[in-house]
């Protein structure tokens, strides 16, 4: 997409958005807040957070094991430089 086309699209979007006005914005905002408070949405969010936490913990454990297997049993030692 060329810069001119992108600027034209942005301009049209701005004009149409401005015409929709503040009232439409408030309507969209209220609908979004209503959806966000819905117990089904909250439940899905909680499940997603739990799943992400489980996956993050598993990734951390796997990375930790890889690092531990790569490090010599005595750990790293600092060598003096001449």
C-alpha positions in Angstrom: 0.0 0.0 0.0 1.5 3.3 -1.0 1.8 6.2 1.5 -0.8 8.3 -0.4 -3.3 5.4 -0.2 -2.6 4.9 3.4 -3.0 8.6 4.2 -6.2 8.8 2.2 -7.6 5.8 4.1 -6.6 7.4 7.4 -8.3 10.6 6.4 -11.5 8.9 5.4 -11.5 6.9 8.6 -11.0 10.0 10.7 -13.9 11.8 8.9 -16.2 8.9 9.3 -15.2 8.4 12.9 -15.8 12.1 13.6 -19.2 12.0 12.0 -20.2 9.0 14.2 -19.6 11.3 17.1 -19.2 11.0 20.8 -22.6 9.4 21.3 -21.7 6.4 19.1 -18.3 6.2 21.0 -20.1 6.0 24.3 -22.5 3.4 22.9 -19.6 1.2 21.8 -17.8 1.7 25.1 -20.8 0.7 27.1 -21.3 -2.4 25.0 -17.6 -3.4 25.4 -17.8 -2.9 29.2 -21.0 -5.0 29.3 -19.3 -7.8 27.4 -16.2 -7.6 29.6 -18.4 -8.0 32.7 -20.3 -11.0 31.4 -19.6 -14.1 33.6 -19.0 -16.3 30.5 -16.3 -13.9 29.3 -14.8 -13.7 32.8 -14.7 -17.5 32.9 -13.0 -17.7 29.5 -10.5 -15.1 30.6 -9.7 -17.0 33.8 -9.2 -20.3 31.9 -6.9 -18.5 29.4 -4.9 -17.0 32.3 -4.6 -20.4 34.0 -3.5 -22.0 30.7 -1.0 -19.3 30.0 0.4 -19.7 33.6 0.7 -23.4 33.2 2.5 -23.1 29.8 4.8 -20.4 31.2 5.8 -22.6 34.1 6.4 -25.5 31.8 8.6 -23.4 29.5 10.5 -22.1 32.5 11.1 -25.6 33.9 12.3 -26.8 30.5 14.7 -23.9 30.1 16.0 -24.4 33.6 16.7 -28.0 32.9 18.5 -27.2 29.6 20.7 -24.6 31.4 21.5 -27.0 34.2 22.4 -29.8 31.8 24.7 -27.4 29.9 26.5 -26.0 32.9 29.4 -28.2 34.3 28.7 -29.8 37.6 31.0 -27.4 39.4 29.3 -24.4 37.9 31.1 -21.7 36.1 34.4 -20.5 37.6 36.0 -17.1 36.9 39.5 -17.4 35.5 42.1 -14.8 36.2 43.2 -12.9 33.1 46.9 -12.1 32.7 
